[in-house]
């Protein structure tokens, strides 16, 4: 993990197209701005984890349905 120290108004670059800007701090809360191309999805980590878990569950469900269909067709 890379650890950087930045002050309000300073930024870091991620690759050539993503800029992360420190907009301010209040107590232990940091306000960040992100400049990125529109095609780049940006989520809070907890939202990303929820989406990923939901997609995995849906994939498992589809895989089980396909397996059940294969099993039934082999029985016939």
C-alpha positions in Angstrom: 0.0 0.0 0.0 1.3 3.4 -1.0 0.8 6.0 1.8 0.9 9.7 0.9 0.4 12.9 2.8 -1.5 15.6 1.0 -2.9 19.0 2.2 -6.1 20.7 1.2 -6.0 21.6 -2.5 -3.3 19.1 -3.3 -3.9 16.0 -5.4 -2.5 12.7 -6.7 -2.7 11.2 -10.1 -3.7 7.6 -10.7 -2.5 6.7 -14.2 -2.9 9.5 -16.7 -6.6 10.1 -16.4 -7.6 10.0 -12.8 -6.9 12.8 -10.3 -7.8 12.5 -6.6 -8.0 16.0 -5.0 -8.2 16.7 -1.2 -11.0 19.3 -0.9 -10.9 19.6 2.9 -10.8 17.9 6.2 -13.1 18.1 9.3 -12.0 16.1 12.3 -11.3 12.6 11.1 -13.3 13.0 7.9 -11.6 13.8 4.5 -13.5 15.3 1.6 -12.2 14.1 -1.7 -12.8 15.1 -5.3 -12.2 12.7 -8.2 -11.7 13.7 -11.8 -12.0 10.7 -14.1 -13.3 9.9 -17.5 -17.0 9.1 -17.6 -16.4 5.5 -18.5 -14.6 4.9 -15.2 -17.0 3.6 -12.5 -16.3 5.1 -9.1 -18.0 3.7 -6.0 -17.5 3.9 -2.2 -15.9 0.6 -1.1 -19.0 -0.5 0.8 -21.2 0.0 -2.2 -18.7 -1.7 -4.5 -18.6 -4.7 -2.1 -22.4 -4.9 -2.1 -22.5 -4.8 -5.9 -19.8 -7.5 -6.2 -21.5 -9.8 -3.7 -24.9 -9.4 -5.4 -23.3 -10.2 -8.8 -21.6 -13.3 -7.4 -24.9 -14.5 -5.9 -26.7 -14.0 -9.2 -23.9 -15.8 -11.1 -24.2 -18.8 -8.7 -28.0 -18.9 -9.1 -27.6 -18.9 -12.9 -24.9 -21.6 -12.8 -27.2 -23.8 -10.6 -30.1 -23.3 -12.9 -28.0 -24.3 -15.9 -26.6 -27.3 -14.1 -30.2 -28.4 -13.2 -31.3 -28.0 -16.8 -28.3 -30.1 -18.0 -29.0 -32.8 -15.4 -32.7 -32.9 -16.5 -31.8 -33.1 -20.2 -29.4 -36.0 -19.5 -32.1 -37.9 -17.6 -34.3 -37.8 -20.7 
